[in-house]
Amino acid sequence: MTTAPPRVPRLAVVTGASAGIGRALALELARRGRPVLAVARRAERLEALSAAARDAGAAPVHPLPLDVTSPGAPEAIRERARALGGAEWLVNDAGFGLYGRFEAADPARLVEMLRVNCEALVLLCRAFLPDLRSGGGGAILNVASAAAFQPTPFMTVYGATKAFVLSFSEGLAEELRGSGVRVGAFCPGPVATEFGAVAGTGDRFARTPGVLTAETAAREALRQLESGEVVRVPHPIYKLTTAAVRLAPRAIIRRASGRAHRPAEDP
């Protein structure tokens, strides 16, 4: 009796792969034998990630320095994935936040956040979905946040983008039920990454209970990719709080969230 050769995992595309959850997930995927197309703006960080995978004897990490909001970026990423044998998994991790009062925010920065967190994610899903279908199935994982479940005063636009990602992912998951393409929204609470430095929160949330390392968050995301779970909140504290949000009056949730996020210098 002939034994079938073990299945070789096909390519995973990971955006936002230069830091944080995206970098940790790309490296973990490569260590488990799955080649990765790593997409981010910072070429030197992607090269370092690729070298780290080689040094670990892992599957190759192919760097693609690219801004996901640049014209034609989704198609360029798809074509590079095709040249590498085609994608089976797409992880939309690129994103950032902005902390402070909405009226003080730079309008250009707000537009950039909407484009990275929402527009690029949607267009990448649209670009890759036909290939995932024709390739026999696969998975799309969109990185949202525990902030997606309630308003987040003082990070109002960021929270709204993540609510969009959650709603979009759940809707698309239902559209694709039975198609062989699974869609999920990964919704972690605070993760120890560069997010705070970019968003302007500093270390404000660093001592919040339930902070995950990027590596722990990446392993949780990988479990979701493998299981096909549509929505995953990876820490017991945030499982509890996101469940409580669905039951409590919205006015109470708004005020509690406002108190939690209010800058110390804000009256």
Protein Blocks (a to p, Z undefined) as FASTA:
>chain_A
ZZdddddddddddehklgcjllmmmmmmmmnopacddddfblmlmmmmmmmmmmnopacd
ddddddfkbghklmmmmmmmmmnnpafbdcdfbccddedjfklpcfklmmmmmmmmmmmm
mmmmmmmmmmmmmnopacddddddfklmpccehilmmmmmmmmmmmmmmmmmmmmgonlp
acddddddddddfklmmnonojmlmmgghiacfklmmmmmmmmmmnopabdcfbfklmmm
mmmmmmmcfklmmmmmmmmmmcfklZZ
